[in-house]
Amino acid sequence: MTAADTGGTGTGAGAGPGPVTFRLDGRTALVTGSARGLGLEMARGVAGAGARVVLNGRDPAGLAAAAERLRAGVGYDVTTAAFDVTDRPATEHAVEEPGDLDILVDNVGHRDRRGVAEMSPQELHALLDTDLTSAYALSQTVARGLAARGVPGRIVNVSSVMGQLGRTGDVGYATAKAALDGLTRALAAGLGPSGTTVNSVAPGTFATEANGELTADPDWERRLRTRTAPGRWGRPEEIAAVVVFLASDAATFITGRTIAVDGGMTTTF
């Protein structure tokens, strides 16, 4: 029986690099939109796995407070970079400044809850610039830096179950997230030869500040009991764990995938 039969690492062609690890020691990660909510929890998870983390948002004071919360007690290695992801020069500077960035978590996402009758093509274009084009620009800049250093990297895009579903009165967000999943596949194919992996995580319904009103709504509670297998809201740390996995060496052979973290919302009937 061979190592492949037993699941061992083996030797020679096709052998793995060594023991599987979920640690991110010695790595540097930029997590966009990480001053609060899911972004902050993802940053906490990546920092907890040993990476140096650069938090991003547009409000310097809010970022500083978030960084202090992550440093308090456990002393995570956290810095901040305040910039708008649609500002291309600022984006390039934020990626190049750390010098050793090898993990990118594209989490920024603007939502405009309007339908076909209300949203103009120009407004859709603006939303796509924030939710889609910025992710491409960041990924391109990160990939250029990785190539110059001759090292592989990890890109994790934060999509949504809305990229796989449709909802009345929410045309822009669903369009942007479906396109982001397509971008993930295209980037995975283009960057694969260099060893860089590109994946998406698609959150379902999570109890965050952004969903504060919904978490207090009994109708939403009743809906989640039937629309999710566990019958509840997701906890932010449950998606952070998936991001850490995809950023780690445990996921070196996973690329171009969108992983729904939604309690079965997209699979239950």
C-alpha positions as CSV (number, residue, x, y, z in Angstrom):
1,M,0.0,0.0,0.0
2,T,1.4,3.4,-1.0
3,A,1.4,6.7,0.9
4,A,-1.4,7.9,-1.5
5,D,-3.5,4.9,-0.4
6,T,-3.0,5.7,3.3
7,G,-3.2,9.5,3.1
8,G,0.5,9.8,4.2
9,T,2.8,12.5,2.9
10,G,5.1,10.0,1.1
11,T,8.1,11.1,-0.9
12,G,9.0,12.0,-4.5
13,A,6.6,13.4,-7.1
14,G,3.2,14.4,-5.8
15,A,4.4,14.4,-2.1
16,G,3.1,17.1,0.2
17,P,5.3,19.8,1.6
18,G,5.2,18.4,5.2
19,P,2.7,18.3,8.1
20,V,-0.5,20.2,7.5
21,T,-0.6,23.5,9.4
22,F,-3.3,26.2,9.8
23,R,-0.7,28.6,11.3
24,L,0.1,31.9,9.5
25,D,3.3,32.8,11.3
26,G,5.6,35.0,9.3
27,R,2.9,36.1,6.9
28,T,1.4,39.5,6.3
29,A,-2.2,40.1,5.5
30,L,-4.3,43.0,4.4
31,V,-8.0,42.7,5.3
32,T,-10.1,45.4,3.7
33,G,-13.2,46.8,5.4
34,S,-12.0,45.5,8.7
35,A,-12.9,48.2,11.2
36,R,-15.9,46.3,12.4
37,G,-18.3,43.4,11.6
38,L,-17.2,40.3,9.7
39,G,-14.0,42.1,8.4
40,L,-12.8,42.7,12.0
41,E,-13.6,39.1,13.0
42,M,-11.7,37.8,9.9
43,A,-8.7,40.0,10.9
44,R,-8.9,38.7,14.4
45,G,-8.8,35.1,13.2
46,V,-5.9,35.8,10.8
47,A,-3.9,37.6,13.6
48,G,-4.7,34.8,16.0
49,A,-3.2,32.3,13.6
50,G,0.1,34.3,13.8
51,A,0.0,36.7,10.9
52,R,0.8,40.4,11.0
53,V,-2.4,42.1,9.9
54,V,-3.1,45.4,8.3
55,L,-6.6,46.7,9.0
56,N,-8.3,48.9,6.4
57,G,-11.2,51.3,6.4
58,R,-11.9,54.9,5.5
59,D,-12.1,56.3,9.1
60,P,-8.6,56.5,10.8
61,A,-10.1,56.9,14.3
62,G,-12.4,53.8,13.8
63,L,-9.4,51.8,12.5
64,A,-7.2,52.9,15.4
65,A,-9.9,51.8,17.9
66,A,-10.3,48.4,16.1
67,A,-6.5,47.9,16.1
68,E,-6.3,48.6,19.8
69,R,-9.1,46.1,20.6
70,L,-7.1,43.4,18.7
71,R,-3.8,44.3,20.5
72,A,-5.4,44.4,23.9
73,G,-4.7,41.4,26.1
74,V,-3.2,39.0,23.6
75,G,-1.0,41.5,21.7
76,Y,-1.8,40.7,18.1
77,D,0.6,42.3,15.5
78,V,-1.8,44.8,13.9
79,T,-1.2,48.0,11.9
80,T,-3.7,50.2,10.0
81,A,-4.1,51.6,6.5
82,A,-6.9,54.2,6.1
83,F,-7.9,54.4,2.4
84,D,-10.8,54.1,0.1
85,V,-10.5,50.9,-2.0
86,T,-11.7,52.8,-5.1
87,D,-8.7,55.2,-4.8
88,R,-6.2,53.3,-7.0
89,P,-3.0,55.2,-6.0
90,A,-3.9,54.8,-2.3
91,T,-4.6,51.1,-2.9
92,E,-1.2,50.6,-4.6
93,H,0.6,52.4,-1.7
94,A,-1.2,50.3,0.9
95,V,-0.2,47.1,-0.8
96,E,3.4,48.1,-1.4
97,E,4.1,49.8,2.0
98,P,4.4,46.6,4.1
99,G,6.8,45.1,1.6
100,D,6.0,41.5,2.4
101,L,2.2,41.3,1.9
102,D,1.2,37.7,0.9
103,I,-2.4,37.4,2.1
104,L,-5.2,39.6,0.8
105,V,-8.8,39.4,2.1
106,D,-11.1,41.5,-0.1
107,N,-13.9,42.2,2.3
108,V,-15.2,45.7,1.3
109,G,-18.7,45.5,0.0
110,H,-21.3,48.3,-0.4
111,R,-24.9,47.4,-0.5
112,D,-27.7,49.4,-2.2
113,R,-31.0,47.8,-1.5
114,R,-32.9,49.0,-4.6
115,G,-34.5,47.1,-7.4
116,V,-34.6,47.3,-11.2
117,A,-37.1,50.2,-11.3
118,E,-35.0,52.4,-8.9
119,M,-31.3,51.8,-9.7
120,S,-29.9,53.5,-12.7
121,P,-27.1,52.1,-14.8
122,Q,-24.8,54.8,-13.5
123,E,-25.5,53.8,-9.9
124,L,-24.9,50.2,-10.7
125,H,-21.6,51.1,-12.2
126,A,-20.6,53.0,-9.1
127,L,-21.5,50.0,-6.9
128,L,-19.5,47.6,-9.1
129,D,-16.5,49.9,-8.8
130,T,-16.6,49.5,-5.0
131,D,-17.6,45.8,-4.8
132,L,-15.9,44.3,-7.9
133,T,-13.4,46.5,-9.7
134,S,-11.6,47.4,-6.4
135,A,-11.1,43.7,-5.7
136,Y,-9.6,43.2,-9.1
137,A,-7.3,46.2,-8.7
138,L,-6.1,45.1,-5.2
139,S,-5.6,41.5,-6.5
140,Q,-3.6,42.7,-9.5
141,T,-1.4,44.9,-7.3
142,V,-0.8,42.1,-4.8
143,A,-0.1,39.6,-7.6
144,R,2.5,41.9,-9.1
145,G,4.3,42.2,-5.8
146,L,4.3,38.5,-5.2
147,A,5.7,37.9,-8.7
148,A,8.5,40.4,-8.1
149,R,9.5,38.6,-4.9
150,G,9.0,35.1,-6.5
151,V,6.7,33.9,-3.7
152,P,3.1,32.5,-3.8
153,G,0.2,34.1,-2.0
154,R,-3.4,33.8,-0.9
155,I,-6.3,35.9,-2.1
156,V,-9.7,35.4,-0.4
157,N,-12.6,37.4,-1.7
158,V,-15.7,37.9,0.4
159,S,-18.7,37.2,-1.7
160,S,-22.2,36.5,-0.5
161,V,-25.0,33.9,-0.9
162,M,-26.6,36.7,-2.9
163,G,-24.1,35.9,-5.7
164,Q,-25.9,32.5,-6.0
165,L,-29.5,33.6,-5.2
166,G,-31.7,36.5,-6.3
167,R,-33.8,38.8,-4.2
168,T,-36.4,41.4,-5.2
169,G,-35.2,45.0,-4.6
170,D,-31.5,44.1,-4.4
171,V,-30.3,44.0,-8.0
172,G,-26.9,45.7,-7.6
173,Y,-25.5,43.6,-4.7
174,A,-26.5,40.3,-6.3
175,T,-24.9,41.3,-9.6
176,A,-21.6,42.4,-7.9
177,K,-21.2,39.3,-5.8
178,A,-22.0,36.9,-8.7
179,A,-19.3,38.8,-10.7
180,L,-16.9,38.6,-7.8
181,D,-17.3,34.8,-7.8
182,G,-16.5,34.8,-11.6
183,L,-13.5,37.0,-11.0
184,T,-12.3,34.5,-8.3
185,R,-12.3,31.7,-10.8
186,A,-10.5,33.8,-13.5
187,L,-7.8,35.0,-11.1
188,A,-7.3,31.4,-9.8
189,A,-6.6,30.2,-13.3
190,G,-4.3,33.1,-14.1
191,L,-2.3,33.1,-10.9
192,G,-2.2,29.3,-10.3
193,P,1.1,28.7,-12.1
194,S,2.8,31.0,-9.6
195,G,1.4,29.0,-6.7
196,T,-1.1,31.7,-5.6
197,T,-4.5,30.5,-4.7
198,V,-7.7,32.6,-5.1
199,N,-11.0,31.6,-3.4
200,S,-14.2,33.2,-2.2
201,V,-16.2,32.8,0.9
202,A,-19.9,33.5,0.6
203,P,-21.5,34.5,4.0
204,G,-25.2,33.9,4.7
205,T,-27.0,35.7,7.5
206,F,-24.6,36.7,10.3
207,A,-25.3,38.6,13.5
208,T,-23.2,41.7,13.0
209,E,-23.7,45.4,13.5
210,A,-24.8,45.8,9.9
211,N,-27.7,43.4,10.6
212,G,-28.6,44.9,14.0
213,E,-32.2,45.7,13.1
214,L,-32.7,42.3,11.5
215,T,-31.4,40.4,14.5
216,A,-34.1,42.0,16.6
217,D,-36.8,41.2,14.1
218,P,-39.0,38.1,15.1
219,D,-39.9,37.5,11.4
220,W,-36.2,37.1,10.5
221,E,-35.8,34.7,13.5
222,R,-38.7,32.6,12.2
223,R,-37.3,32.7,8.6
224,L,-33.9,31.4,9.7
225,R,-35.4,28.5,11.6
226,T,-36.5,27.1,8.2
227,R,-34.0,28.6,5.8
228,T,-30.9,27.3,7.6
229,A,-30.2,23.8,8.7
230,P,-29.1,24.9,12.3
231,G,-32.0,27.3,12.4
232,R,-30.1,30.3,13.6
233,W,-27.9,33.3,12.7
234,G,-24.2,32.7,11.9
235,R,-21.6,33.8,14.4
236,P,-18.8,36.0,12.9
237,E,-16.0,33.7,14.2
238,E,-17.5,30.8,12.1
239,I,-16.6,32.6,8.8
240,A,-13.2,33.8,10.2
241,A,-12.2,30.2,10.6
242,V,-12.8,29.5,6.9
243,V,-10.7,32.5,5.9
244,V,-7.8,31.3,8.1
245,F,-8.1,27.9,6.5
246,L,-8.0,29.2,2.9
247,A,-5.0,31.5,3.8
248,S,-3.1,28.7,5.3
249,D,-0.9,25.9,3.9
250,A,-3.7,23.5,4.6
251,A,-5.5,24.8,1.5
252,T,-2.7,24.8,-1.0
253,F,-4.7,22.6,-3.4
254,I,-7.9,24.5,-3.2
255,T,-8.4,27.4,-5.7
256,G,-11.1,29.0,-7.7
257,R,-13.8,27.9,-5.3
258,T,-16.7,29.8,-3.6
259,I,-17.4,28.3,-0.2
260,A,-20.8,29.2,1.2
261,V,-20.7,29.7,4.9
262,D,-24.5,30.0,5.3
263,G,-25.8,27.2,7.5
264,G,-27.1,25.4,4.4
265,M,-29.2,28.3,3.1
266,T,-28.2,27.7,-0.5
267,T,-28.6,24.0,-0.3
268,T,-31.7,23.3,1.8
269,F,-35.1,23.1,0.2
